[in-house]
Every structure is written in structure tokens, then in C-alpha cells.
Amino acid sequence: MFNASEVQPSLVRRPVPPERLDFLSREILALKKSMNAVVLAHNYQVPEIQDVADFVGDSLGLSQQAAKTEADVIVFCGVHFMAETAKILNPSKKVILPDLDAGCSLEASCPAPKLKALQDTNPNFYTIAYINCSAEVKALSDCIVTSGNAVKIVEHAPKGRDLLFVPDENLGGWVMEQTGRPMTLWKGDCYVHVEWTHQAITRIRQQFPGAPVVAHPECPKAVRMLADEVCSTEKMVQWCRKTSAVDIIIATEAGMLHRLKKECPGKNFIPAPTDRCACNECRFMKMNTLEKLHACMQQGGPEVVLSPEIIARARRPIERMLEISALPMENAG
């Protein structure tokens, strides 16, 4: 099992001086044009990266953007599995990312050989893999999901098959609650989201008694039960736009607050504290910096490279996800 304590040091970043921020931002914009590049950034990236990106979104949105880009180069500001997904969907394009070592505790929790060994115990397994997994695990899967479309895709899964959901047991548990479909859950979790506890959320609700709690489904069940809304990061934006509440408690990685503040002006977003800190950040997401983004565009790397065989096998379940995601909800199931 992935050891969260190995990746939970205090994240201390020196702010980029304004003049340096302006210089790097202008340089990146110029490089995008000269390279015919598109910059994709996950919602958990640092604010200065989000601000220079062409598209900021969740895993599904980024997958969709990667699938339809006409750029020659995809610069992926996120973690490694996300850049792999872009490469799988664009095998002829160059995909680079600021830090090749930006990983994911969920991806690390589910090695492909161990998944294959479990699959071999039951030939009736229909494997549904959360997008937070390696290209090799995707290649072993029947369909990929994101937190935004997992319910829809599980409802659409074949009725006569035994569903195996990997690697996030918290997201899988939430999906089972929403769909009523039994699934075998892989024992993996996001080291960031499991830091939130029932006690910590209870305390912040007492401090802000009128503020609704919006939580990501990667959070433990004890936290989801206290939430007013459980949803993906993209749906968080939609929900927060519509709610009449001014104060809103957000239980997901702290990078999300930057986008929420930009898209929902006039509202006060309160980072849900854990038992150890006032907010919660992903060490891996924060490995990417504006300086590294600038350097990778100047140098044309590090580049994500996958074998043609893995690309071909991993592409099918991702395309299946995108096809099902495009269906009206009433057609699912």
C-alpha cells in the first residue's frame, strides 16, 4: 500500500517576484505561438500556471481537450498519468510536462502486474479504471472513468459482468452508493483526500455554521456524509456558481480555490482543514512550477514516450469513456 507519510512534508514555496512572473508569463505565451503548442493545466496546479494555460479543468475536460487539439505540441501541467493520457489520444504529437517525476499515490497503489493477477482470478471481471492510473493499467481495463463521469459509466457497464473498480476505493464506494451496483474495490486512495476527517469537517462547520461543504468523492465516506454536495472539481465550479451561499467550505486540493475565486467572484471559499493543517496540497501537483513550465517549453522536454502497443491498448477504454460521456444521461444503463 502507498505510504502517505512519505509524501506529506510541508509544502513551502517561495512566491515568484512580480517582475519575474511577468517575464516568464510573456515568454511562455511567445513560446506557445512559436511551437504551435497548447498548454493544459489541471485545477490543482499553482495559480501562475493556471493563469497562462489555454485550458484549465479536471481529468475529463483535459482528456477531451487533448483529444481534439490541433497543436503540434501538448504541454501538460499536471501529473504523469495525465500527460500519458494526452499521448495515448495524440500518438503523433509531442507531449511534454514540466516535471517527469510528478506522480500520483493512486497510480502508485495499483501496479499493472498486480491488477493482472487479480483479473486472472475471475474471467467475468469488467474492469473500470479511474483515470488516475498508469498507461499499463489503462491497457488492462475495459473502460476508464473520471470523478465527473464515473456514475454514468458504471450505470452503463454490462449488467451480466462482475465489476472491478480500480484504484480508488473511496470514489468506488461513492459510485456504489449512487448506482446501487456492487463492485469489487481495489484498496487504493489519494493521499491528499484521505487526510480529511469527520472531526476536522465538523470543526470547520461549527466555525462557519451557514457555509455548505462541497467535497470531492475521493474523500472518505465519513467526510462525504457531512458534505452538502459531493462532486468532481468541474461540477464544483458549476455548483458554486449556482448556490446562493456566500461562504463555501471546499474539501479538495487547495489549488482548486484559485479557479473558484476567479469564476465565482463575490464568494468566500474556505479550504477545509485537516487534523494537521489549515489546507491540503498535493506534493506531486505542486512539483510543477512556472519556472519548470518555461524550461520544458524552451528545451522541448521532458517528453512522455509510450510504446505503440500500450498506446493502442490503452486508447480503446479511454475512447469508450469519451463515447459514453457524450451520451445523454437517460441513455445510460
Buried (B, 14 or more C-beta within 10 A) or exposed (E): EBEBEEBBEEBEEEEBEEEEBEEBBEBBEEBBEEBEBBBBBBBBBBBBBBBBBBBBBBBBBBBBBBBEBEBEBBBBBBBBBBBBBBBBBBEEBBBBBBBBEBBBBBBBBBBBEBBEEBBEEEEEBBBBBBBBBBBBBBBBBBBBBBBBBBBBBBBBBEEEBBBBBBBBBBBBBBBBBBBEBEBBBBEBBBBBBBBBBEEBBEEBBEEBEEBBBBBBBBBBBEBBEBBBBBBBBBBBBEBBEEBEBEEBBBBBBBBBBBBBBEEBEEBEBBBBBBEEBEBBBBBBBBBBBBEBBBBBBEEEBBBBEBEEEBBEBBBBBBBBBBEBBEEEEEEBE
